[in-house]
Amino acid sequence: MDQFKGQPRLPKFAIPKRYDIRLKPDLISCRFAGSVAVDLDIVAATSFIVLNAAELTVAAGSVSFTHRDSSKVIKPSRVELFESDEILVLEFAEAVPIGLGVLAIQFEGILNDRMKGFYRSTYEHNGEKKNMAVTQFEPADARRCFPCWDEPACKATFKITLDVPSELVALSNMPVVEEKVDGSLKTVSYQESPIMSTYLVAVVVGLFDYVEDHTSDGKTSFFPGVKVRVYCQVGKANQGKFALHVATRTLELYKDYFATPYPLPKMDMIAIPDFAAGAMENYGLVTYRETALLFDEQHSAAVNKQRVATVVGHELAHQWFGNLVTMEWWTDLWLNEGFATWVSYLATDSLFPDWKIWSQFVNESTEGLRLDGLAESHPIEVEVNHAGEIDEIFDSISYRKGASVIRMLQSYLGAESFQRSLASYIKKHAYSNAKTVDLWNALEEGSGEPVNKLMSSWTKQMGYPVVSVKVNNQKLEFNQSQFLSSGANGEGQWVVPVTLCFGSYDVRKNFLLQAKSEALDIKELVGSQIAGDQVANSWIKVNVDQTGFYRVKYDEPLAARLRYAIDKQLLSTADRYGILDDLFALCMARQESLTSLINLMGAYRGEVEYIVLSNLISISYKVRRIAADAVPDLVDYFKQFFINLFQYTAERLGWEPKPGESHLDAMLRGEILTALAQFGHDPTLEEANKRFQAFLNDRNTPLCSPDIRKATYVAVMQQASKSNRLGYESLLKVYRETDLSQEKIRILGSLSDTPDPDLVLEVLNFMLSPEVRSQDVIMGLPTSPEGRDVAWEWLKENWERILKTYGSGFLITRFVSAVVSPFASVEKAKEVEEFFVSHGTQSIARTLKQSLERVNINANWVQSVKNENNLVDAVKELAYRKY
């Protein structure tokens, strides 16, 4: 049996074709019993059957294999569950007959509290605490519910039967075909599913309300459209109406876009109170956190509405890209997640064009660029050798870099060609598995472009280039090198689709930069479109609208012209965003000075667009932290500069929503006021306090609308301390009284913003109390800059408890990155490293390396800032400048 231990994948001598699964969860004792009969095709001579199982008790006497042709029943001579490898090995005294047969197994397990496998979630009904039973199988946890071939390529059909208390709602992937009530229990049988992977099987049992609709496409007297329901806790059904609207419209849109109908007769979406991820795309039964599915017209903010729309769009895209066509192995996870991320913007833009959602796509690219600028990043196509490694690749590379290279490719090939090729890819690989190369082949065939050659440099190697641009003797010189946030030199080289504009969006050039460097003749580039005397002064923007996944570094004359173009509002929203973000990244890598960054930030004083200002705010927070370590005497000047920068927008927007204002202005108001509170702007703090008091007296007051509540809460905590606890205690009271998850998250995300380290510690301890659901604890991280050291001591002290609760799930990685990454000294990096030598675990290995790398990058950046000669004068001048 030992030959099967330590292997990354299961042996291939048995292929599952169909599962008949019966489960009986006990919601009082939190245990379950089950049986499975698997139709197997034995394709090679063997005396072993090896499948996945974990945390299950298998009744050895119940295990049998029945050969279909001879009806011969054979029992294993030995049944062994190897927990460390999560495999169940059945050894038979004789060879298992080749051909079709049925493997039968009975088992028992625990409804765990770790939000993976078959687990329990808690809720209140009529004041009584109750349990529901929920499954979460991606990436490799179906094995915790029933023995199976728990790999994405092992697709099969599933026939599921549940024995549950008769008063409860029991849901699975397919519609109910029969329900038999027998006293206090009922047996619910479901239609057999189409062929699918184990990680997409789903079961939910509990008390729920729902709202229902049907898709309108393809309606006939025989077919009313696909039935769509949103399930939620009893009493919250109205909060599901917005998601229901989004889902019905999105299913119709994807049917047309993919040129393939949604394959199942129903689509259920359900809000789960305890849920580790944002959502999970189980075929026909998509599970969500409450915050990602429910929307309360009175108490949810614009940002919550947008989140619901994009998450629903993401999960429903998976019904085609992931469920119908599935990656062959986790190496190609990005095919699922990158594509679903990209297409969710397509759907949201179609439903809500006034949201200008594509302008926000740059956020996805930026998050991908930030992680991929680390030496400890990984390629999009990443080797996965053990199930324990999978959780860590559900990250910004798979989702955000994946989405960004898809957008880059779509921009290069053209929207129509891209869509046609995708539809062809889905038809060809439906009900099967695919690898990255299969997608490239389909796109290459449909477009006639060398997609394989173009894209392999982006998916098979980690990182991305910085393209340096300078003018030299009437030539534009381009040079590519790998960008690393550490400032080190990387070895990578890419096929870069370069786009550029010259003084106008009407004068543009596209070319593939394949060598390390290339030069273009400016006169040839502009032709007669720009007069000779204008050429010398025209701005040049490379990577037009940020569609390429790379950074750009300009020489000083070109950078100066772009600052002027920003000041005069001559550039698109995405380009204004990109110039700022690239310079910030170059500054962190010590290739540009902090002085040059804050001078560029000053050019955005008249900025009005949400996405640009949102990034400006994000960068200002990071600059404040670095300044606090490098030049603490200048921190107040930095804060005053940032207040000056954001005051104009705050005054334009005011505190209360204006009739007919845009969705983006509603989101911006909250972010701008939060920033002013963070930087200690006294009038903002005072106004926030007044409005918070009004809110405490009346939770429905128009003086504290959902879009400004987070800003109000942050302002309250900015003034709270161990000796001045009133605001903190009031926020806890609101937290305890609300049953809206989004309100709870707003509060948890504000509590650790206090500048008092002692109160930060109290907040962090509250996060680990039973009052906070396990999934929400990380909302209290990272803390205020003043709480950084306290947070690290708290993490060390509670590490064993955190490890026990979160185990190998991806949530544990968030604790490490949030607490460790903000540090900025080599000594602290060593201390952290030493601690985890004896306290580490495989599931945080990659994240820990990345976090330590960030600490060292910060440390080097701090030293660089300390040595800047012009910084003092520059920041003082900006702090005192009147806008």
NUFIMAR-997420 format. One line per field, with one value per residue (C-alpha): x, y, z; residue number from 1. Coordinates in steps of 0.1 Angstrom, whole numbers. Example, Ala and Ser with C-alpha at 12.3 -4.5 7.8 and 13.67 -1.06 7.14 Angstrom:
! NUFIMAR-997420
x: c(123,137)
y: c(-45,-11)
z: c(78,71)
i: c(1,2)
***
This chain:
! NUFIMAR-997420
x: c(0,29,35,4,16,31,18,4,-24,-44,-34,-53,-64,-100,-122,-155,-185,-214,-219,-251,-247,-270,-264,-281,-269,-278,-280,-281,-251,-234,-225,-235,-239,-237,-232,-219,-221,-196,-199,-163,-145,-114,-90,-58,-48,-47,-55,-59,-86,-73,-95,-97,-112,-104,-118,-143,-148,-152,-171,-146,-172,-194,-169,-174,-169,-194,-183,-212,-209,-203,-222,-193,-189,-154,-145,-112,-87,-75,-90,-67,-73,-40,-50,-18,-23,-61,-65,-85,-66,-86,-64,-80,-67,-73,-71,-101,-119,-113,-144,-174,-184,-198,-178,-200,-189,-206,-191,-196,-182,-185,-202,-171,-169,-140,-161,-148,-161,-195,-198,-222,-232,-252,-282,-310,-346,-372,-344,-332,-297,-298,-274,-276,-255,-235,-209,-178,-157,-134,-106,-102,-127,-155,-134,-144,-181,-179,-150,-144,-119,-115,-97,-112,-105,-124,-158,-189,-226,-241,-274,-280,-305,-308,-325,-333,-357,-391,-395,-362,-354,-329,-311,-287,-273,-304,-342,-361,-377,-393,-399,-412,-421,-419,-428,-401,-378,-381,-362,-354,-342,-328,-324,-292,-267,-248,-212,-192,-162,-165,-156,-189,-212,-233,-258,-275,-300,-317,-346,-348,-370,-366,-375,-381,-380,-374,-351,-371,-352,-365,-398,-425,-457,-436,-405,-410,-373,-346,-360,-338,-342,-323,-325,-316,-324,-361,-372,-345,-361,-365,-327,-324,-344,-314,-293,-322,-326,-288,-288,-318,-304,-268,-278,-295,-265,-240,-262,-258,-221,-210,-234,-244,-275,-272,-272,-293,-331,-326,-302,-304,-282,-281,-266,-247,-239,-206,-187,-149,-147,-169,-189,-187,-199,-214,-233,-269,-265,-242,-233,-224,-214,-244,-224,-219,-256,-279,-287,-308,-322,-321,-289,-265,-241,-234,-202,-222,-245,-216,-201,-233,-235,-199,-198,-230,-216,-184,-201,-226,-197,-183,-214,-198,-161,-153,-183,-192,-156,-133,-95,-77,-57,-52,-22,-48,-70,-65,-86,-115,-109,-92,-118,-147,-132,-129,-163,-181,-171,-186,-219,-220,-213,-241,-266,-254,-237,-238,-215,-186,-174,-146,-130,-125,-110,-76,-80,-78,-46,-30,-36,-21,9,16,18,36,62,76,104,82,53,44,35,-1,3,17,28,7,21,0,-36,-22,-7,-39,-55,-25,-30,-65,-47,-43,-22,-49,-78,-64,-33,-54,-82,-57,-39,-73,-83,-49,-54,-90,-78,-51,-74,-105,-138,-157,-129,-123,-160,-163,-132,-145,-178,-159,-137,-167,-186,-155,-147,-182,-186,-149,-116,-92,-57,-44,-30,-65,-78,-48,-54,-90,-81,-53,-75,-103,-81,-52,-28,1,-16,5,37,23,8,32,56,27,15,45,69,61,64,60,81,86,89,113,107,129,134,168,176,140,136,115,136,118,136,120,132,115,100,106,93,126,145,165,172,150,157,123,115,80,62,47,17,28,2,10,-7,12,-3,-38,-59,-62,-25,-17,6,5,34,48,80,97,133,149,148,135,134,107,112,89,83,72,50,31,34,18,-7,13,33,71,72,46,64,90,63,37,29,34,14,24,0,-31,-60,-39,-49,-14,-1,31,45,60,89,94,125,121,112,84,73,71,49,25,23,12,-14,-28,-30,-49,-72,-60,-58,-84,-94,-75,-43,-44,-47,-19,7,1,2,33,52,42,55,88,91,87,113,136,138,121,121,93,97,88,58,43,49,29,2,-1,-11,-43,-57,-86,-93,-130,-131,-138,-112,-83,-91,-96,-61,-47,-62,-48,-13,-15,-21,10,31,20,32,66,70,62,92,116,109,86,91,74,43,21,32,23,-11,-18,-8,-32,-60,-54,-55,-89,-107,-119,-137,-151,-166,-180,-197,-208,-220,-254,-265,-276,-307,-296,-260,-239,-232,-194,-199,-219,-189,-163,-180,-174,-138,-129,-144,-127,-94,-99,-108,-77,-55,-70,-90,-108,-139,-145,-140,-164,-191,-188,-193,-225,-239,-229,-248,-278,-274,-273,-306,-322,-308,-328,-316,-308,-278,-258,-266,-249,-223,-208,-212,-177,-162,-183,-171,-135,-137,-152,-123,-97,-108,-113,-88,-87,-95,-121,-141,-176,-174,-159,-186,-213,-200,-200,-236,-245,-226,-245,-279,-277,-285,-272,-238,-227,-232,-212,-184,-183,-179,-153,-133,-132,-126,-88,-84,-77,-43,-42,-22,-39,-73,-61,-52,-87,-102,-81,-91,-128,-122,-115,-145,-176,-194,-174,-179,-147,-148,-149,-120,-96,-118,-100,-66,-45,-46,-38,0,2,-12,14,36,6,-9,23,24,-13,-7,21,2,-29,-12,-20,-56,-58,-40,-65,-95,-84,-61,-52,-79,-69,-82,-51,-29,-47,-36,0,0,-21,0,35,35,32,66,96,128,152,153,115,117,143,121,91,111,125,90,76,106,90,53,49,27,27,-5,12,47,42,24,50,78,58,51,88,98,74,90,124,111,96,129,150,124,126,164,161,135,158,185,163,176,147,119,116,111,88,64,63,56,27,14,11,0,-35,-57)
y: c(0,24,28,51,74,108,109,142,124,92,62,59,23,30,56,67,71,77,82,73,91,90,113,117,148,151,188,183,160,176,142,126,90,81,55,58,34,43,29,23,13,-8,-1,-18,-49,-42,-56,-22,6,39,70,101,102,124,128,99,67,39,8,-18,-46,-25,-21,-43,-44,-60,-68,-59,-88,-117,-102,-114,-96,-93,-78,-61,-80,-47,-12,16,54,74,107,125,117,119,86,54,23,-9,-41,-72,-107,-112,-90,-67,-77,-54,-36,-21,-26,-10,0,3,20,31,59,84,119,151,183,203,241,249,259,231,197,190,216,233,270,287,310,323,316,330,338,302,293,265,246,243,218,231,218,236,212,234,227,193,187,165,137,150,143,110,88,98,105,141,155,179,155,127,138,117,120,123,109,123,114,131,120,152,166,170,208,218,229,205,216,201,207,193,197,174,144,128,137,111,122,96,113,137,127,130,114,138,125,146,143,128,156,160,149,171,173,164,199,212,188,207,201,226,218,244,268,293,318,325,348,333,343,327,337,352,337,306,307,284,269,238,256,287,296,286,288,311,313,333,316,333,332,335,371,383,374,410,413,387,406,426,394,376,404,403,365,361,388,374,339,353,373,344,321,346,354,318,306,277,275,272,234,228,233,255,279,283,309,308,330,311,329,311,310,312,325,352,326,291,282,247,236,248,256,286,294,329,349,370,402,390,381,401,438,459,490,510,500,486,510,515,495,466,467,466,437,417,423,414,383,370,377,358,327,324,327,296,276,276,284,259,237,228,231,223,226,193,200,228,241,257,271,305,294,292,322,346,342,345,377,392,383,395,430,423,412,441,467,453,454,487,508,540,524,526,493,488,520,500,470,487,477,440,447,467,439,414,437,442,405,396,422,399,374,350,352,323,318,318,281,270,235,219,188,183,191,212,236,244,269,293,298,312,345,377,358,333,358,392,386,359,384,410,389,378,415,423,394,404,440,427,402,423,417,398,374,367,360,336,317,313,300,274,264,259,238,216,209,209,182,176,191,215,230,265,254,243,279,293,269,279,316,311,292,318,349,337,353,335,333,305,323,356,342,315,342,356,324,300,325,346,384,411,438,475,492,521,549,578,602,602,620,620,583,568,541,512,488,460,443,424,446,436,457,450,470,439,429,400,376,375,386,389,394,428,443,479,506,543,577,608,641,629,597,600,595,560,531,494,470,438,444,410,419,435,469,486,521,539,570,597,613,579,574,608,613,646,645,668,698,696,723,705,672,683,693,666,641,604,578,541,513,532,528,503,473,457,439,458,490,520,542,575,596,630,651,627,625,663,664,638,658,688,666,653,689,700,669,657,620,593,581,548,566,591,561,542,569,574,537,530,559,546,511,526,547,516,498,528,536,569,592,598,635,629,608,634,661,639,634,672,673,654,682,687,650,640,604,577,551,576,592,558,548,582,575,540,553,581,556,536,568,578,545,547,583,574,549,570,607,607,645,651,629,658,677,646,644,681,676,647,667,695,670,655,685,698,666,662,697,690,657,668,644,636,620,643,636,617,615,587,553,562,595,575,552,580,600,573,568,605,611,580,593,628,611,589,620,638,665,682,694,659,643,668,663,626,626,646,623,592,606,611,575,561,579,568,539,552,588,603,620,588,571,537,552,573,550,534,570,578,547,553,589,576,552,578,596,565,552,530,561,575,544,558,558,523,509,526,509,475,482,488,456,435,449,447,415,429,412,443,465,441,441,479,480,453,470,502,491,486,521,536,551,537,504,493,496,479,449,449,450,421,400,409,396,361,361,341,373,374,347,329,341,378,379,391,422,436,434,452,476,513,521,525,490,472,459,450,430,409,401,392,369,351,346,333,314,279,288,304,274,250,271,278,248,246,269,301,324,316,332,365,366,363,388,414,413,408,428,463,461,479,467,438,430,425,403,381,379,368,343,328,325,306,282,264,275,273,250,241,261,294,287,308,336,338,342,369,388,387,399,429,437,438,459,484,484,493,519,535,538,553,579,589,598,620,656,675,657,681,712,694,681,713,733,709,710,747,751,765,747)
z: c(0,6,-31,-32,-4,-12,-47,-62,-81,-79,-100,-133,-132,-122,-138,-120,-143,-119,-81,-62,-29,1,31,64,84,121,128,166,171,140,125,93,79,42,15,-20,-49,-77,-112,-121,-153,-143,-172,-161,-142,-105,-71,-56,-58,-46,-41,-19,16,46,81,74,93,67,77,63,62,40,12,-19,-56,-79,-115,-138,-163,-139,-109,-89,-56,-41,-7,0,22,36,39,50,52,50,65,56,19,22,3,9,-3,-9,-14,-28,-25,-63,-93,-97,-129,-158,-171,-155,-119,-88,-57,-26,7,39,60,88,94,114,103,111,119,95,65,42,33,48,76,99,98,126,123,145,140,163,188,188,176,149,127,89,69,40,15,3,-18,-39,-42,-27,1,-15,1,35,26,7,-7,-43,-71,-60,-90,-116,-146,-129,-142,-135,-131,-96,-82,-47,-20,14,46,66,91,74,82,66,30,13,-18,-42,-77,-95,-90,-67,-83,-52,-16,9,44,72,105,115,86,48,20,-9,-42,-70,-107,-119,-128,-160,-161,-137,-113,-76,-64,-79,-60,-34,-6,17,45,67,71,42,24,-13,-41,-76,-113,-147,-176,-204,-233,-250,-232,-247,-233,-225,-212,-190,-190,-165,-129,-108,-70,-43,-9,24,61,70,69,45,12,0,2,-25,-52,-66,-70,-86,-112,-119,-122,-146,-169,-167,-176,-207,-216,-212,-233,-262,-255,-252,-279,-256,-234,-196,-193,-161,-155,-125,-109,-71,-53,-15,12,39,72,77,44,39,3,-14,-33,-48,-83,-75,-106,-103,-65,-60,-24,-13,18,28,19,-17,-24,-3,-8,16,-2,31,47,19,2,-35,-31,-17,-47,-71,-52,-55,-92,-100,-78,-93,-127,-118,-104,-132,-158,-141,-151,-186,-179,-151,-148,-184,-195,-166,-161,-164,-132,-107,-127,-150,-122,-138,-168,-144,-122,-146,-172,-147,-133,-167,-180,-148,-159,-193,-177,-152,-179,-200,-171,-155,-182,-161,-135,-160,-146,-172,-158,-126,-142,-137,-100,-110,-131,-103,-77,-101,-108,-71,-63,-96,-89,-61,-67,-46,-71,-94,-130,-141,-150,-117,-108,-81,-66,-35,-25,4,-21,-40,-15,-19,-56,-52,-54,-74,-100,-109,-106,-115,-136,-153,-160,-172,-197,-211,-215,-231,-255,-263,-269,-293,-312,-313,-294,-322,-331,-294,-288,-318,-307,-271,-283,-304,-275,-252,-278,-284,-247,-232,-205,-207,-195,-210,-206,-213,-247,-258,-253,-271,-300,-303,-303,-328,-351,-349,-353,-375,-349,-333,-299,-285,-292,-278,-246,-234,-222,-201,-185,-183,-166,-136,-136,-162,-179,-173,-207,-205,-230,-240,-269,-286,-318,-332,-322,-295,-278,-260,-236,-217,-185,-157,-131,-95,-66,-48,-75,-84,-120,-133,-162,-180,-215,-230,-263,-253,-272,-271,-278,-277,-284,-295,-283,-291,-290,-328,-333,-322,-330,-320,-323,-307,-287,-289,-284,-254,-272,-302,-317,-337,-359,-345,-379,-394,-363,-366,-403,-412,-384,-361,-372,-368,-341,-320,-320,-295,-269,-275,-247,-254,-235,-237,-228,-239,-214,-194,-215,-213,-182,-178,-164,-182,-171,-189,-191,-174,-204,-213,-177,-175,-206,-190,-158,-179,-198,-165,-151,-182,-182,-217,-208,-204,-169,-173,-185,-156,-133,-150,-149,-112,-104,-125,-108,-74,-82,-96,-64,-42,-63,-57,-94,-89,-59,-34,-42,-79,-68,-45,-71,-96,-70,-68,-104,-96,-74,-99,-104,-104,-115,-89,-99,-101,-68,-52,-62,-51,-17,-16,-25,1,28,18,15,50,65,48,58,94,94,72,81,112,116,82,87,97,65,44,61,54,17,14,31,6,-22,-13,2,-32,-40,-5,-8,-42,-30,4,31,17,-16,-43,-65,-96,-87,-102,-87,-88,-69,-42,-38,-39,-12,14,3,3,38,52,39,55,88,86,80,110,92,122,104,90,124,140,113,115,152,149,123,143,173,151,138,174,181,148,127,97,99,64,82,81,48,41,17,45,75,71,71,101,120,111,124,156,161,152,184,206,231,263,283,258,251,244,206,206,229,208,177,194,204,167,158,183,173,135,116,83,75,55,85,107,81,80,117,120,92,113,148,145,130,165,170,206,206,238,222,191,212,228,193,181,211,204,168,182,205,197,187,154,128,119,83,94,119,91,86,117,99,91,119,122,117,155,161,139,167,189,160,156,193,192,162,179,211,193,165,177,181,147,131,147,135,100,93,56,43,24,52,73,47,52,88,78,50,68,100,86,53,69,87,73,90,82,120,120,89,108,139,119,100,132,147,117,116,145,140,102,81,44,37,45,30,-2,16,43,17,-1,31,42,8,12,46,30,1,26,46,16,5,40,37,2,14,43,18,-4,-4,-18,0,30,8,-16,10,30,-2,-11,25,25,-12,-15,-41)
i: c(1,2,3,4,5,6,7,8,9,10,11,12,13,14,15,16,17,18,19,20,21,22,23,24,25,26,27,28,29,30,31,32,33,34,35,36,37,38,39,40,41,42,43,44,45,46,47,48,49,50,51,52,53,54,55,56,57,58,59,60,61,62,63,64,65,66,67,68,69,70,71,72,73,74,75,76,77,78,79,80,81,82,83,84,85,86,87,88,89,90,91,92,93,94,95,96,97,98,99,100,101,102,103,104,105,106,107,108,109,110,111,112,113,114,115,116,117,118,119,120,121,122,123,124,125,126,127,128,129,130,131,132,133,134,135,136,137,138,139,140,141,142,143,144,145,146,147,148,149,150,151,152,153,154,155,156,157,158,159,160,161,162,163,164,165,166,167,168,169,170,171,172,173,174,175,176,177,178,179,180,181,182,183,184,185,186,187,188,189,190,191,192,193,194,195,196,197,198,199,200,201,202,203,204,205,206,207,208,209,210,211,212,213,214,215,216,217,218,219,220,221,222,223,224,225,226,227,228,229,230,231,232,233,234,235,236,237,238,239,240,241,242,243,244,245,246,247,248,249,250,251,252,253,254,255,256,257,258,259,260,261,262,263,264,265,266,267,268,269,270,271,272,273,274,275,276,277,278,279,280,281,282,283,284,285,286,287,288,289,290,291,292,293,294,295,296,297,298,299,300,301,302,303,304,305,306,307,308,309,310,311,312,313,314,315,316,317,318,319,320,321,322,323,324,325,326,327,328,329,330,331,332,333,334,335,336,337,338,339,340,341,342,343,344,345,346,347,348,349,350,351,352,353,354,355,356,357,358,359,360,361,362,363,364,365,366,367,368,369,370,371,372,373,374,375,376,377,378,379,380,381,382,383,384,385,386,387,388,389,390,391,392,393,394,395,396,397,398,399,400,401,402,403,404,405,406,407,408,409,410,411,412,413,414,415,416,417,418,419,420,421,422,423,424,425,426,427,428,429,430,431,432,433,434,435,436,437,438,439,440,441,442,443,444,445,446,447,448,449,450,451,452,453,454,455,456,457,458,459,460,461,462,463,464,465,466,467,468,469,470,471,472,473,474,475,476,477,478,479,480,481,482,483,484,485,486,487,488,489,490,491,492,493,494,495,496,497,498,499,500,501,502,503,504,505,506,507,508,509,510,511,512,513,514,515,516,517,518,519,520,521,522,523,524,525,526,527,528,529,530,531,532,533,534,535,536,537,538,539,540,541,542,543,544,545,546,547,548,549,550,551,552,553,554,555,556,557,558,559,560,561,562,563,564,565,566,567,568,569,570,571,572,573,574,575,576,577,578,579,580,581,582,583,584,585,586,587,588,589,590,591,592,593,594,595,596,597,598,599,600,601,602,603,604,605,606,607,608,609,610,611,612,613,614,615,616,617,618,619,620,621,622,623,624,625,626,627,628,629,630,631,632,633,634,635,636,637,638,639,640,641,642,643,644,645,646,647,648,649,650,651,652,653,654,655,656,657,658,659,660,661,662,663,664,665,666,667,668,669,670,671,672,673,674,675,676,677,678,679,680,681,682,683,684,685,686,687,688,689,690,691,692,693,694,695,696,697,698,699,700,701,702,703,704,705,706,707,708,709,710,711,712,713,714,715,716,717,718,719,720,721,722,723,724,725,726,727,728,729,730,731,732,733,734,735,736,737,738,739,740,741,742,743,744,745,746,747,748,749,750,751,752,753,754,755,756,757,758,759,760,761,762,763,764,765,766,767,768,769,770,771,772,773,774,775,776,777,778,779,780,781,782,783,784,785,786,787,788,789,790,791,792,793,794,795,796,797,798,799,800,801,802,803,804,805,806,807,808,809,810,811,812,813,814,815,816,817,818,819,820,821,822,823,824,825,826,827,828,829,830,831,832,833,834,835,836,837,838,839,840,841,842,843,844,845,846,847,848,849,850,851,852,853,854,855,856,857,858,859,860,861,862,863,864,865,866,867,868,869,870,871,872,873,874,875,876,877,878,879,880,881,882,883)
***
